[in-house]
Amino acid sequence: MQNKGKFYMTTAIAYTSGKPHIGNTYEIILADAIARYKKAEGYDVYFQTGTDEHGQKIQEKAEAAGITPKEYVDQVAGEVKRIWDLVNASYDNFVRTTDEDHERCVKKIFKKLYDKGDIYKGAYEGLYCTPCESFWTESQLVDGKCPDCGREVQPAKEEAYFFKMSKYADRLIDYINTHPDFIQPVSRKNEMMNNFLLPGLQDLCVSRTSFSWGIPVDFDPKHVVYVWLDALTNYITKIGYDPDGSSELFNKNWPADLHLIGKDIVRFHTIYWPIFLMALDLPLPKQVFGHPWLLQGGDKMSKSKGNVIYADDMVELFGVDATRYFVLHEMPFENDGIITWELVIERFNSELANVLGNLVNRTVSMSNKYFDGVVRSTGVTACSQGDHSAIDADLKAVVTGTVAEVSSKMEKLRVADAITEVFALFRRCNKYIDETTPWVLAKDEADSDRLAEVLYNLTESIAIGASLLHSFLPETAEKIAAQLNTTLRSLEDCERFGLYVSGTKVTDAPEILFGRLKAEDVMPRVQEIQAAQRAEFEAEQAKLAGTDAQKNAPCYEQPAESNVIDIEPKAEITFEDFEKLQFQVGEIIACEAVEKSKKLLCSQVKIGSQVKQIVSGIRKYYTPEEMVGKKVMVLVNLKPAKLAGVLSEGMLLCAEDAEGNLALLTPEKPMPAGAEIA
């Protein structure tokens, strides 16, 4: 295989504020597929990922947990690495921004930029978003809130060091205009230019004094290096960059060929990061790709919304490669993708079980049934049914032409389209079975050689398809090769039909790669997972109550009119979906505070002739005494779950304003307890 040179790629480093969900995990799976394919093409790939571990939010979470920040990030970084390994990420380096070599180099970088005059000392007075760890001016806010996450901001003033962003702005604009592939997709480039660069850049705060969990500025130790100068530089520090002399690994691999990141942090990677590199007199990365989000049922995943799906739960229910297949295949190139448990089951059955698993099993089983597992090429294209040479030629053309289609898609990072091409090959094989009807050929001894050729063509086609599948579903590809008693091929050999050794014996006990699933078998386990997540979240909220209630609030946007709130619409549901929900009027006959929680109330709610116990996070807005006697609207058929150790058998409906205040929904006119809400 021809060596095509180096290919250095990175993911964003995961922020260690908590366990990564499947939307976060998608990025490492996507990166892994790209890295594996680049290796197959002949590139010398260096693939780096890791964790971002400093900042105010980490310090506060550690304090709430009663442990040190280092103990906290050690736990979370370990969990991130466990999940990355679980999904078969083939990274070369897992970095941590608490690594000594990184911290040492960041101090040097800060000092170099300070000595150069690009960093200066001043004071910052502005509006600060703690979850995003970002300062904003009044003009940058959207409806008075953080433009990134929509949460509340707080006035803040402190001494800080600043980086002269405007000094390099024109140079960056020129670079972007003369390097059209630098920011992908193009829509991300347009957003950066029109919303940030062209209106003018303000100097960037690059140190903080209001918290201590960060890399100290060694010549002014009351300051710690601000998160983005710390986090972004991992791409060079962890491959051996040093202002005093860089390593061979750095000299070989920099500039990066690809930074793969989420669309929400494109600004930091295409504005702040390139300018830092310009100031360090280093070349810029060749490409930054801002991938879309994976949304749960059309909504952004967050623990506060109770809609989080984790990779390890998906792997438990569907397996590693089914998890990889779904996130890679269902994510469009530019627009957000949708994931639901039901959709995963549907794709598992229709694509993995029917198209691929059934094809491999049928082919191996027919070889065993008709020829004792021996696959041989006879070259016979005719049979009692007629001449099938055109059918054979078409199959071979599709199969050998697939590698070019896949490579074309991967060159443009259209991974979902590349997988579609591989599965088009498998679909063509299934069609070939229908065209050649091996079970009919087996009835006539005179057609034995034609039957053997049909099964050889299928086996050879599957072997090529498995080789192309390897970058995306490595375990499955290897299992297929083992069942065919062959090895996976190079991409060059995938263009050549007939390399499967005639006379090879396939396995006599074919493994079911993907057995069909029934929703009624899977969904009860899903409901258990969701109930456990809700209980865990409520327990967290109870523990953290009083520290910073806004941190976990839903990200609603408030328009100029203070009495109107717009929220992002969720995915449409059918009338049949709505009919599954049962709403009734309830009367609260008793209520008390939950002892282990600062936010929960436990109400006894009379609904018709029965009484349900319902736990609600509304203690901040209602006293137990106020609750008794109220007529409320209740979702009565919600699966019971324990919140802070107390069983809850339904949900009280509330409205929420822009400040997060809650109000119970009550009937406009007197209605009896148990009345149906329709």
N, C-alpha and C positions, 0 to 999 in steps of 0.2 A: 504494500500500500504506500502511495506517495505521501510523504510528510508535507502537510500544507502550512506548517508553521505554528506559532503559539496562538492560543485563544484563552484570554483571561476574562472570566465572567464572575459577577457577584450578584447576590440578592441583597435587598435591604437587610440590615441586622434587626432582628426582632426585639421590640422593646419589652423589657422584663417586668411589666406591670401585672402579668397574669398568664395563664395557660393559653396558647394560641388556638384559635378555632379553625375550622376547615377553610374559611376565607383566607386566613393567614397562611395556612399550610399549603394552599393552592400554589403560592409563589414558589415554595421550595420544590414542589413536584414539577411545576412548569420549568423551573431552572434545571432540574435534574434531567428532564427529557431533552432539553436543548443541549446540555453538556454531553449526554450520552450520544446524541446524534452527531455532534461535532467531532467527538472521538472516532465514531464510525466513519466519518468523512476523511479522517487522517490528520486532524488537528491535535496538537499537543495542548490539552485542555488543563487549565488550573481554575478550579471552581471553589469559590470562597463564600461562606455564610457565617452566621453567628448571632450574637446578642448585644444589644445596646443597654447599658446597665447603670447609668448615672442619671441624676436629676432630682428635682424637688418631689415629684410624684412618687418616686421610688422611696425616698426618705420618709415621706408621710405614711406610705403603706407599711413600711417596716416598723415605724413607731406604733402604728395601730395594731400590728401583729405582735408587738412586744419583743422584737428581735433586732439585730443590727442590720443596716442596709446590705452589708456583704453577705450575711446569712440569708437574707431575703433573696438577693439576686442569685446566689448559689443554688437555691431551691428551684427558682423559676428557670434559670439557664439550663439546669439539669433536665427539667421537664421539656423545654424546647428541643434540646438535643435528642431526648428519648423519642419524641414524636417525629423529628426529622429522620432519625434512624429507622423508625417503624415503617415509614413510607418509602424506604429504600433510596434515600437521597445519597448520591455518590460524591459528596463534596470532598475536596482535598484539605480544607482547613476550616475549622469551626472557631471563630474568633470570639473573644469576650473583651469588652472595652475596659474591664477591670484587670486585664492582663498587664503585668509589670512592663513588658516591652512596649506595649501601646501607650501606657500612661507616660512612660519616660520620653517617648518620641513626641507625644502631644505637647509636653512642656517645652521641648526644643522648638517645635513648630510655632508655638505661641510667641516664644522669645524672638525667633527669627523675624516674624511678621511685625513684632513690636519694634525691634531694632531697625527694620526697614522703613518704619513710619506708617505702615498700613494699619496698625492697631494703636489707638490712643486712649487715654484715660479721661473719663467724663462722668456725668451723672445722668441717670435715666429716670424720667417721670412719664409714665404712660399707663396703659391699660393691659393687664396681664391675665392670660388664660392659663390656669394651672394644669389642666389635663393635657393641653398642647405644648406647655412650657414655652409660650410665645408672648412677646410684647406686641401691642398694636397701638396705633394712633387712632384718634376718634374717627378720622376719615376712612380708615381701613375697615372699621367695623361694618357688619351687615345687620341692619335693624338693631344697632346697639349691642350686638353680640359678636363673639369670635367668628371671623369669616371662615375658619376651617371646620369647627365642630358645632357652632351654633349655641354654645353654652355661654353663661354669664362671664363677664370679665370684671376684674377688680382693679381699682387704682393702685399703683405701686410706684415707689420712688426709691432708688438706691444708687450708690456709686457703682460704676461699671466701666469696663473697657469696651471700646467700639472698633469695628472694622470698617474701613473706608470703601464701602461697596461701590459708590458712585464713580470712584477712580477708574474702575474697570468696566463700567456698564457699556460704554460705546464699543469697546473691544469685544465684549461678549455678544452684543447685538450683531456685529459684523461677522463673528464666527458662526453664529446660528444661521445667518443669511447665506453664508458661503459653504455651509455643511448641511445640506438638506436632510441627511439621514441621522443627524445628531440626536434629535428628539423625535421619538415615535410613540404612538401614531401622530400624524400631522396635526390632529385636533389638539393634542397636548402642546405642541409647539406654538400654535396660534394663541392658545390660552396664556402661555407664559409671556409671549411678546406683547400681546394687547393689554393684559391685565396687570403686568408687573414691570417689565423692562421699559417699554415705551413711555409709560406715565412717569418714570423716574424712580430710581432706587434710593432709599434712605440708608444711612449707615446702620450696621447691624450690631446689636448688643452681643458680645462674645464672652462675657464673664458675669458672675452673680456673687453677691455677698449675703443674701437672705437665707441661704441654706448651705450646708457643708458637704453634701454627698456628691462629690465631683472631683476632678483632677485639679489640685491646687496650682495656681499660678506661682511658680517657684520664686519669683522676685517680688511677689506681693501676695503672701499666702492667705490673706483674709478673703481673696477672690478664688472662685473655682471656675474652670473653663466651661463656658456655656455649651449646652448639649450638642448643637449641630457642628461646631468646630471639633468637638471631641468625637462624635459618632461618625461623621462623614470621612474623617481622615483614616479610619480603619482600612479603607480600600488600598491605602499605600503603606501605612505603618506595618500592617500584618503580612506584607510581602517583602519587608526589609528596607523601606525607605528610611533614610536618616539624613537630616541636614548636614551632618558631618561626614557623610559617605555611605552610600546605599549598597545593598547586597546584590549578589548576582541574580537572585530570584526576582528582585525588583527590576533590575536592568533588563532582564529577559522579558518580563510580562507587562510592564507599564508602557504605553497607556492601556487601560482596560478596553477590551473589545465590546463588552456589554455590561451595563448596570441594569439589572432587572428589578423593578420596584413597583409598588402600588401607585395608582394614579393620584392618591391624596398627598404624596410626598414628592411629586415631580418638581415642584418649585425649589425645594431644597437641593435637589440633585442636578438641576439644570440652570440654576442661578447662583446659589451660594457656593456649591461645590466647584463649578468651573472657575469662579472668581478666586476662591482660595488657591486653586491650582495655578492660575495665572500669577498670583502674588508669589507663589513658591517657584516660579519659572519652570513649571512642569507641563507637559502636554496634556490636553484634555482627553477624556474617554471618547472612544469612537462613537458609541451609541448609548442613549438612555431610553429604555422602553418602559413606559408607564402602563402597566396592565390594568384592566378593569377589575371591578369587585365581583365577588360571588355573593349574591343576595339570597337570604332565606325567604322563599316565597315572595320575592319582590321587595323585601325590606332589608336594610343593613343589619348585620348580626351584631347584637350586643347583649350582655348579660342582663342589663336593665330591662330589655324588652322580652327576655325569656325565650329567645328564638335561636340560641346558639347550638350549632352542630360541631362536634369535635371529631378530629380524624380518627382517634383511637376507638370511638364508638362506631364509626363507619367501618373500620377495619374489623371490629368484632362481629358485626352483622353481615358484611359483604366480602371481606378479604382485602388485602393490600392492593392488588391490581384492579379490582373493581372500583375501589376508591380512586385510584389514580386515573382510571379510564373516565370516570364520571367528571372529575374536575377538569381534566384536560380536554375532553370532547365537548363538554357543555358550555365552555367559556368562549364567547365570541372574541374576535380580534380586538375590538374597540369598545363595544357596549357591555354593560354588566350582564353577568350570567345569573341563572336562577337555580336554586337547589331546594328541594323538599324531599322528605323521606319517601313519599309516594313516587316522585319522579325518579329517584335512584332505583327503586324496585322495578319500575317500568323499563328503564334503560338496561338494567341488569338482565332482565328476561328477554327483551326484544333484541338487544345487540350482543351481549356477551354469551348468554345461554343459547339463543336461537341461531344467530348468524355464525358465531365462531365456535362455541363449544359443541354444538350439534354437528357442525361440519367435520371437525376433527374426529369426533367419536364415530360418526357414520363411516368415514373413510377408513379409519383403522379397523373398525369392526368388519367392514366388507372385505378388506384384505385378508383378515383372519378367517372369515367365513368361506371365501371362495378359493383362497390360495395358501391357506395355513400361515398367513402373515407375510409371505414373501412377495415383495413388490418388484416387478420386472418390466422393463421396457421392450416392447415388441415392434414398435413402429407401425402397427396395423391401424389404419384409419377407417377401413370399411368393415361392414358387418351385414347381417341379413336384413337389417333395416335400411341400409344404404351407405353412401360414402359420407363420413363425418369429418373429412379433412378440413373443411371450412370452419367447423365448430372448434376443432382442435387448434387451428391457426389463430382464431379469435381469442380463445382462452390464453394462449401463449403470448399474444401481443399485449393483452391487458396486463398479465402478470409481469412480464419483463419491462413493460412501460411504466409500472407503478413507481419504481424507484426514482425516476426523473420527476414525476409529479410530486412525490413526497419531498424530494430535495428542493424543488422550487418553492413549495409552501414553507419549508423550514428556513430557507434563506430569508424569507420575509417575516419569520417568527409567527407564522400562521399555523400554530401547532394543532388546533382543533381541525383545521382543514387537512393537515397532513394525516391525522388519524383517520379521517373520513376516507381518504384515498386508500389506506391500507384495508379498511373494512369494505371498500368497493371491490377490492381483490377477492376477499372472502365471499362476498355476495356473488361475484362472477363464478366462483367455484361451486356454490350451491346451485346456481343456474345451470352450470355444466352437468351436474348430476341429473337434473330434470331433463336436460336435452339428450343425454346419452343413456338414461335408464339402465344402470348396471344390473338391477334385479331382473330385467327382461333379458339382457345379454346372458345372464347366468343360466337361463333355461335351455340354451342351445349350445351344445359342446363345440359346434363349429365357430361360435363367437368367443371362444375362450381367450384367444390372443387379443381380440379387440377389447374384451373386458379387462384384461391385464394392462393394456395400454391406457385405458380410461383411468384405472386406479393409480397407475404410475403418474399420469398427468396431474391428477388430484394431489397426490402425495408431494410431487415436486412443487406444485403451486403453493401448497400449504407451507412447505419448507421455506420458500421464498417469502411468503407473507409473514411467517413467524420471525424471520430475520429482520424484516422491516419493522415489525412490532416491538422489537426488543428495547428500543430507546424509551418507549412509552409504557409497556407492560413487561418488564424484564423477567419476572418470575414465570409468567404465562408463556412467554416465548421459549424459555428454557424447558418448560414442561412439554411443550409441543415437540420440540426437537428431540427430547428424550423418548417420547412415544413413537416418533418416526425413526428412532435409532440413527440420528444424524447429528450434525453440529450446525450451529448458526453460521451464516455466511457473511462475507464482507458486502458492502454496498455494490462494489463492482461486479461481484459474482451474482448479485440479484438481477442483473441484466441478462444473464445467460441461463437459458432453459435446458435442462437435461443433466445437471451435475449430480443429482441424487443417484447414488450407485445402484445400478440395476442388480437385483438379487438380494438386496438388503431385507432383513426380516424386521417388521415393526413389532412393537410390544404386543404380547398376547393378552394383556389385561389393561385395556385403555382406561385411563382415569377420566372421570367426568370433570372437566375444567370448571364449568359454571352450571350447577344444578338450578333449575327454575325455583323461584321463591314465591311464596304466597303472602300477600299483604296481611292476611289474618294471622299468620305465624310471626311476622316481623313486627307489626305495629304494637302489640302488647309490650314488647321489650323497649320499643321507642318511647312509649308512654311512661314506663318505669324510669328511663333515662331522663326524660323531661321533668318528671316529678322530683327526682333527686336534684336536678339542677335548680329548680324553683326553690326547694328547701334550702339548698346551699346558699343561693343568692340572698334569700330572706335572712338567713343566719348572718351572712356577711354584712348586710345592711343594718341589722340590729346591732352588730358589734361596732360598726363604724358610725352609727347615728351620733350626730352632734359634732363630728369632725369636719365634714365638708359635704353636705347633702347634695350639692350641685354636681359632684363628680360623676355620679351614676344616673343623673337625670337624662331622660330622652332628649335627643337633639332636635327640638322644635325651633322653627324660625318665626319671629314675630314681626309682622308688617308695621308700617307707621301708625296705623290706627290701633290704639291700645286695647280696644274692645273686640278686636278681630284676630284670630290666629289661623294661619295656614300650616298644615302639615303635609309632608310628602305622601301622596296616595299610595296605598298598598295594592297588591295584585288583586284583580277582580276575582270574585267568587261567584259560583252559580247559585241559583235559587235553592238547589238541592243541598248545597253546603250550608246555606243560611238556615234551612229547615232543621238541621241537626242541632241547632242551638235552642235551648228552652229558657225563656225569660218569664219570670213571674214577679208579682208584687209580694214583698215580704214585710212583716212587722217585727221590729226588734223588741224582744220581750226581756232581754237581759244583756248586759255588756260589762266586760272587765278588761283591764290592761293585762297584756302578756308579760309575766314577770321578767323573762329573759331578754326582753326587747324594749327599746325606747320608742319604737314607731308602730308597734302592732297592737290592735284591739281585737278581742275575741267576743263575737256577738252570737247570741242565740236568736235565730230568726224563724218566726212562725210563717210557714208557707202552706196554706190550706190546713190540713189536719196534721201535718208533720212539722217538726222543728229541726232545722239544720244549724250546725255550728260553723260559722264563717270567720276566718281570720283576715284582717285587712290592715294595710299599712297607712292608717289615717289618724293615728294618735296625736300627731302634731296639730290636726285641724278640728278634732272633736274629743270631748271628754266622754268617759263611759256614761255619765249621767245624761249628757245631751243626746246620746244615741238611743236610749230607751224610749220607746213609743213612736219612733220614726217609721213611716212607711217608705220602703226603699225598693229599688229595682234590682233583681237578683238573677244572675246566670246560675241556674240550679243543676244543670247536668254536667258541670265541670268535674273531671275525675278528682277524687279527694287526694290531698297531699298534706304533708306535715310542714308547717312553717314555724321555725324556732321550737320544734318539738311538739307543737300543738296541731291537732288534726283540723284541716279546713275542708268543708264540704261544698263550697260554692264560691261565688264572687259577687261583691257588691259593686254596682256600676257607679263610676264617678266621672266628673268632668275636671279638666286640668287647664289652668290658665298659663300665660307666658312665663310667670314667675314660679310655676310648679305648685301653686296652691290647688288643693282638691276640694270638690264639693260633691256630696252625694246627690244622685239623681232621684227625685221623688215624683210621684204622680201629681199632675196639676189639680185633679179633683179627687174627692174621697173615693178610694177603691178598697175592696176587701182583700185581706191577706190571702194570697193564692191566685188572684186574678191573673190571667194570662196576658203577657205583653206581646202584641202582634204587630 
